[in-house]
Amino acid sequence: MKDIPFISLDQAVVSMDQWGLEGRPFVFICDYKGEKVWCGSEEEAKKWGISVEFNNYPSHTYSGEVQFEKSPLSYKDYLAKFYQVQAGLKRGDSFLVNLTFPTPIETNLGLEDIYIHAKAKYKLLIQDTLVVFSPEPFIHIENNRIQAFPMKGTLVVNEKNHPEDLRIDAKEQAEHATIVDLIRNDISRVAFPIQVEKYQYIEQIKTHSQDLWQMSSLISGELMPHFRNKLGSILKAMLPAGSITGAPKLATMEIIEKAESYDRGFYTGIMGKFDGTSLESGVLIRFIEKINQKLVFKSGGGITVFSDPEKEYLELIQKVYLPI
């Protein structure tokens, strides 16, 4: 990965705007802070060991045994960070903070094995470095129309739970409503008029142990004339993704920086593909990275003043899984 010729988001915007105007296909990856971006053709991506797939679910099931162990941080350590974030929320610095942590894991599958067999909407492999199997869209652009699909709200699928529980839970409602409002505001920078087409719809996400329900909404708008086909400029106006920061963005990112005390890197960044006509992109969550020859799974969740620390800690752990 150190040999990949990354550029800054500002530099990438120039190329992506031009390619959008020309109708030239390209793929891209962008880290959380917009400091490392790679963009180019799929053929060029493969030369650098970058593979991407969109909505390409494997038709076969992995036949071998999946060994998977996780070693999350202690509840005591989590609690210290949780209360640090809560202090910012109670001061009114933020309404919602997406707090994340790295979890060491061990598995008998390699990064490429996971990439090949994982069932997910958005998949990314950077050879011998990281793999992503994300269920979360970022933005979709087609025919001068932009759509966003903020995902907030997670619940384990079991006999005791029902998907409707997500919609009636006060904390989940507050978290989801905050993100929908934030994404509406982000889209308003590039589009008008704007509408919420679907609110709080629920999808079931497969994992290697127990499935999860996730709650999303669909927001759309008509691109303003000066943004049409300016794909890089649109992405820059929308980044970082609101669902993985919180609201308001700048103040919340300061809280995140102080509380997390680790480098997210490409985790919670975005990936995308332009086919010459439409742009599809996803958020880089469900993320495994090789660090010093060890595997680390980065995961997290949204914290509000209503959050129960035990439930949030459990959600953090539940999101460490393989969709195989």
Protein Blocks (a to p, Z undefined) as FASTA:
>chain_A
ZZpccddfklmmmmmmmmmmnopacdddddfkopaccdddfklmmmnopacdehiacfbd
cfbdcddddddddfklmmmmmmmmmmmmmnopafbdcdddddddddfbdfklmmmmpccf
bdcddehkbccddfbdfbdceehiacddddeddddddfkbcfklmmmpmklmmmmmmmmm
mmmmmmmmmgccdddfbghiacddddfkbccddddddddddddfklgoplmlmmmmmpcc
fklnopcfklmmmmmmmmnopafklnopacdddehjaccddddehiaddeehiacddddd
dddfkbcfklmmmmmmmmgccdZZ
